[in-house]
Amino acid sequence: MAAGPIPERAGRPVRLGVVGAGLIGRVHARLARALDEVELCAVVDPSEHAKNIVQGTNAKWFSSIEEMFSAVPVDGVILATPSALHLSGALICIARRCPVLVEKPLCRSVAEGETLLARARAAGVPVLTGHHRRHGAPLQRARQLIDDGALGRLVAFHGSCWLSKPDDYFDVAWRRGDAGGPLAINLIHDLNAALHLMGDVATVHAFAARAVRAGPCEDTAAVLLRFESGALGTLSVSDTAVSPWNWEMSAGENPDFPHAGGSCYRITGTRGALSLPDLVLWRHERPGRGSDGKQAPGADGTQAAGAAAGQGHWLDPIGAQGLAVAVHDPLRAQMRQFAAVIRGTQAPLVPGEEGLRTLRLLQAARESIETGRSVAPGAL
Ligand SMILES: NC(=O)c1ccc[n+]([C@@H]2O[C@H](COP(=O)([O-])OP(=O)(O)OC[C@H]3O[C@@H](n4cnc5c(N)ncnc54)[C@H](O)[C@@H]3O)[C@@H](O)[C@H]2O)c1
């Protein structure tokens, strides 16, 4: 719930500090400099390369969060450090009563995430999670179509995140450790999307392989989901496999990736099917025939019985309706929303609780991989 406008933050740019200026932190810093409603006031990163980012700007460089807080007034922090440092960094921000947007995954474990959110709640400090795709048009439109009943009762979800990372991606030490696999770095976005579109997950079963890179963590995984609604889902990830079937390449939202178009998710229900992020809706054109293939009269003799339920017939023509929406940069939209949360005019679109919900699902998948058993995320 938005707390109401905060007068001293109205009418001037919101002062943001970016903590961790690596791959994604640099993108946040660039966006903060480009947006009118935001001012990049600090970059925190102990590495030498980070000093270059503030050159020629009004922002200041610091080697620690504490130094930043004691030197400059900061309205909000974007925490883009390696995931193992999310909890400690966020707790410092919360102690300073400073709203913080924590990159995904929220923390290393559910226990850490619960600690973080309990402190945030007690202090009344907004915590957001960096599941930025939720700020983009494709997921928002898809959710609206589902809510409007365009797919009928949801039956199944299928998604892929197959991409090929170069060797030098793993030159960074933490990415060679157990947090560096594509489950926590890449698939977590898709797990969040699946939760958002399909609802909570009752049971997970997962497999992982590390045959190609032979590192300490998976390079490939497959995750089977049973949603609480009864629908089923399958998700597959690999960072050693060539394909256009990942969100970044199919959505075209991220200028750093080639745009291949097409889809990486398919959702089906009793009335229709939807591919994402290209938003193509498939439906039979003459719904409501009986199982014998004939149009069946309804109770009033005019409407086909199945048409009321909207069920298609497999022999009827199936039509594709393109519902493509204008693509915009969801990282930019996320930062604007963070500024509005800091001002007290909006509630977080993707609060920390949503990061924890996704982390619970990730942890359940990992536990299933380790034990060979199905795991209920709700029990973690
Ligand atoms: N939302 C997304 O699409 C997205 C994309 C990439 C990464 N991420 C997430 O962002 C986080 C960072 O990933 P990355 O790939 O940018 O990592 P990275 O290694 O490229 O960058 C991390 C930076 O943090 C700095 N750092 C280390 N310790 C620090 C400390 N104590 N204080 C301040 N800075 C410190 C490092 O020097 C480095 O520059 C991870 O949690 C990752 O999962 C999110």
The ligand as a Gaussian input file, in Angstrom:
#p B3LYP/6-31G(d) Opt

LIG

0 1
 N       17.705000      -8.250000     -13.413000
 C       18.557000      -8.821000     -14.243000
 O       18.234000      -9.061000     -15.397000
 C       19.941000      -9.152000     -13.779000
 C       20.946000      -9.304000     -14.730000
 C       22.226000      -9.616000     -14.276000
 C       22.466000      -9.795000     -12.920000
 N       21.442000      -9.678000     -12.023000
 C       21.676000      -9.884000     -10.594000
 O       22.432000      -8.763000     -10.128000
 C       23.416000      -9.167000      -9.196000
 C       24.786000      -8.801000      -9.741000
 O       25.037000      -9.541000     -10.915000
 P       26.134000      -9.056000     -11.989000
 O       26.095000     -10.059000     -13.065000
 O       25.948000      -7.611000     -12.306000
 O       27.453000      -9.251000     -11.111000
 P       28.888000      -8.619000     -11.370000
 O       29.873000      -9.527000     -10.741000
 O       29.060000      -8.251000     -12.808000
 O       28.829000      -7.261000     -10.548000
 C       28.806000      -7.231000      -9.149000
 C       29.582000      -5.983000      -8.696000
 O       29.455000      -5.886000      -7.281000
 C       30.703000      -5.390000      -6.796000
 N       30.825000      -5.685000      -5.366000
 C       31.311000      -6.792000      -4.772000
 N       31.252000      -6.649000      -3.426000
 C       30.706000      -5.434000      -3.183000
 C       30.384000      -4.728000      -1.999000
 N       30.590000      -5.245000      -0.788000
 N       29.811000      -3.509000      -2.120000
 C       29.570000      -2.970000      -3.337000
 N       29.880000      -3.596000      -4.499000
 C       30.422000      -4.812000      -4.420000
 C       31.742000      -6.098000      -7.652000
 O       32.984000      -5.393000      -7.625000
 C       31.082000      -6.046000      -9.030000
 O       31.448000      -4.900000      -9.754000
 C       23.210000     -10.665000      -8.988000
 O       22.365000     -10.856000      -7.897000
 C       22.517000     -11.104000     -10.271000
 O       21.718000     -12.255000     -10.091000
 C       20.202000      -9.328000     -12.436000

